[in-house]
Amino acid sequence: MERVLSSELAAHPGELVTIQGWLHRQRRLANVSFLVLRDARARMVAAFRATLDELGFTEIHTPKLVGAATEGGANVFRVDYFGRDAFLAQSPQLYKQAMVGVFERVYEVGPAFRAEPHDTGRHLSEFTSLDAELGFIRDHRDVMTVTEACVLAMLEATGPIPVVHFEDVRSGDEPDLSPEDERRICAEHGELVFVEGFPTAKRAFYTHPDPDRPAWSRGFDLLYRGTEIVSGAQRLHRYDDYLTALRARGLDPASFAGYLQAFRYGMPPHGGFAIGLPRLVAQATGLGNLRETTLFPRDRSRLTP
């Protein structure tokens, strides 16, 4: 029986092989699914980094203990921070926007936390998020161009990726896409499909509205094999616009004072996106549950090991 390294498994589909390495001499494995996924995750992250490095992005690392809910919603994990309330970061959103003012193009690979009351194969309480933000853009289409370059490199696929408008593909008057809608759109338009122009009221407060039709945003999702794997948008970049948007959502601008300070002194038009790594891996490998793509997954019922 041939002995191969775990990194060479992809070249031996359907074959019975012996895997080299001390770990495999120490422990009998029931299957090699983790080894294959480890290779897929690592390869995708490496491709994400390589693509953005080539495009002049700078990698950053931001705090995961924050003083305000990043997305402004209730689905956050609250922690006691020396007698004060703090939260586990839902995303590096506010920090990566601020860093556009320093480096112009930034990205981060790190954990994100969502206290969403879901118990499905599509959600985790903690997951790896691949985030990017870039300045001096014309609109969200510039962000989509970079998103496309990253995702095609990560999947070793070719483009271009088709683009449809939310208004043209939604079901009736629904303000968002259902899982059934996502599957239908991919069935009709292709394996990878951008959906742009979501309702402004359904996107995060920092999403830039379409100047010609403010009810529709310059936000987008990327669907892959019937599931959303990327969310992105052009962001607001003017201080007064942020005050208006926060108050319209019932949020107190004082809670975002540290974040808003950067916009007092001027920020370029900018935008960005986030890729949920477990979802991307699950769709690429045909697995139906994100727990199967994640070492030590965290969900509503699992906190150990």
N, C-alpha and C positions, 0 to 999 in steps of 0.2 A: 504494500500500500504506500502510495507516494506521501512524503512528508512536505507540507507547505507552510509558509508563514501566513498569519491571519490576513496580512495585507494583500496576499495573493489569492484569497478565496474567490474573488469575483471572476477569476479566470477558470474556475472549476465548477460551474453550475451542474447540479445533479450528480456529481461524483462523490464517492466515498474516499475521504482523505484523512490523514493524521495531521493535526495541527502542531507545529513546533512551538517551543517556548516553555519556560519553567512553570507558568501558571497552569498550563494544560497538563503537565505531568503531576501537578499537585491536586488537581480537582477534575473529576469526571463531569463533562458537560452533557446535558440532555440534548442540546441543540446549539447551533452557532448563530442564532438570530442576533444576539447582542453584538457579536464580533462583526457581523456584516453592518449593523446599524452604527456601531462605533466608527467604522470606516466611512460610512455615508455622512454622518454628522461632521466628522473632522474634515472631510473633503469639501463639504459645502461651506463650512466656516472659512476654510483656507481660500476657497474661490471668492467668497464675499470680500475678504480682506484684500486679496490680490487685485481684484477689480477696482476697488476704491483707492488703493494705494496708487495704482496706475493712473487714476483720474485726479490725483493730487489731494486726496483726503488725508486728514490727520486722525489717528485713533485717540480717543479720550476715554477716561474712566471717571464716572460720576457717582455721587453718594446714593446709597439705597435706603438710608434713613433720612426722611425729609419732614419738614415742618408743616406741609400742606398737601392735600390730595392732588396729585399731578393732573388728573383728568377732571377734577372738580366734582366727582360723583361720590356715592356712598359705598361703593364696593372696594373699600380699602381695609388693610389690616392696621388697626390702631395698637400702638405699643406705649408702654410707660418709659419715658426718657428722662430719668432723674426727676420724677415728679411732674413732668410736662407731657402733653400729648405729642406723639410723633407717629409717623406712618411709614410702612414699607412702600417703596416707590412703585407705582404702577407702570412707569416708564421713565427714561431719562429725558423726556420731552423738554422740560423747561430749561434744563442745563445745556442740552445740545443746541437749542436755539440761541442761548446766550453766547455759546462758544463760536457760533457763526460770525459774531462780531469780532472774534479774535483770529480764528484760523480760516474763515470763509467756508471751508468744507470739512465736516467732521463725521466720524462714525464711532459706534461702540458695540461691543459684544458683551452682554451681561444678563443677569437675572431680572425678571419682572414679576410682580406679585399682584394677583387679582382675587379679591374676596368675593367672588361671584357665586351665588347659591346654585350652581349647576352641578349635576352629577351625571355627566354624559362623557362619551369618548372624545368630544371636541374641546373640552376645557380642562385646564390644570390651574391650581392655585399659585404655582411657581413654575416659570418656564424661561427658556433662553430666548432673548429678543435680540435681533440684529437691527440696529438703528442707524440711520444716516440723515444728515441735514446739510443743505447747501445754500449759499447766498448768491445774490445778484442774478436771480432768475427772472424770466419774463412772466411765466405763469406755471401752473402745475404740470404742464406738459414737459417742461425741462426736468422736473423731478421724475416723471414717468420714464423718461429716457434713461436716467441713471438706474432706476429700479429695474428696467428691462435688461440692462447690461449685467446687473448683478444676478438676477434670477436665471437668465439664460446661461451664464457661466456656472452657476451652482448646479444646474440641472444638465449641463453639457448639451444644451438644446440650441436651436436656431430660431430666429425671428423672421419678420416682425410680429409682435403680439397685437391682435386686433383690439380696437377700442370701441365701446358702445356707451351711450348715455343712459344714465339711470332711468330717466323719464321714458325711454323707449323700451326698456326691458322689465320694468317692475310689473307686479301683478295688481291691476286695478289702481286704487289710490293709496296703496300701502307706502309708508314713509321709509321703509327699509327692505332689504332683500331677505327672504326666508331661505333656509337650507334647500328647499325644493326649487326656489328661484335660481339659486347658484348652480344647482345641477342642470337645470333646464338651459341656462345661458351657455354653459360650457358645451352641452349637447348640441346647441344650435350654432355656436360661433367658434368652437375650438377648445383644445385642452387648456390653453392659457388665454385669458380674456381680461382686459382692463375694463372696469366700469367706472365712469367719471360722472360728476355732477350730482352727487347725493344732496338731499335737502339740507340746507344750512342748519336748521333747527335740530337735526339728528346727529350732527358732527360735533366734535369738541369745540369749546369756546374760542380756541385760537385758530380755527379754520377760516380761511379767507373766502368770503362770498364772491360769486360771479358779479362783477360790477354792472353788467347789463341786466342781470336777473338775480337780485340779491336773495331770493328765496332758495336758489340753487347754489351749491358751494363749488369751490375749486378743490374738492376732495375726491379721492379715488380709492378703489380696492382693486387688487389683482386676484382673480380666481384661478385655481389650478385643479383640474379634474373634479370640478363641482364644489370646491370649498375655497373660502377666502383665506389667502395666506399672507397678503400684504395689505396694509392700510397706509395711505399717505395723503398729502395735501400741500397746497401753498398755504403759508401761515399769515396771519395778520402781522404787520411790522410797525404800526404806528401806535404810540402810547394812548392817544385819545380813543382810538378804535378798540383797544383792549378794555378800557374803562367801560365803554358802552356795551361791549359783548359780555363782560362779566356781570354787570348789573342786570342785563336782559335775562341772564340765566339764574338770577337770584343769588349770585356769589358776591362776597365782600372783597373788593379790590385790596383792602388792607391785609387780607390773608395771603395775597400774592405780591406783597410789596417788594420783596427781594428780587423776584422774577421780573416785575414790571420796571424796576429801576434801570435795567439795561436799555429799555425802549425809550426812556426819557431823553437819552443822548443820541438817538438815531441808530437804526438797524436797517440793513439792506433788505429788499424784497427777498424772501427765502422760503424754503419748503423742505419737506423731508418725508421719510417713510420708515416703517418698521415691519420686519419679517418675523413671524412666529416660527422659530426653528422646528419645534416638534410637529407642527402641522405640515410644514413643507416636507419633512422627512417621511411622515405618515403617508402623505399623498404620493410621494415619489416611490415608496416601497410597497404601496397597496395595503398598508395596515389600517385597520378601522378604528383604532383606539390610541390616543396620544400616550397613554401609559406604556405602551409597547415600544415607544421611541425614546423613553426617558429613563435614565438611571435613577432609582429611588424617587419615583414620582410623588408629588404632593397634590392631594385633592381633599374633598370635604371630610373624608374618613381616614386618610392615611397621613400619619406624622412620623412613623418609624418604619424601617430603620433609617 
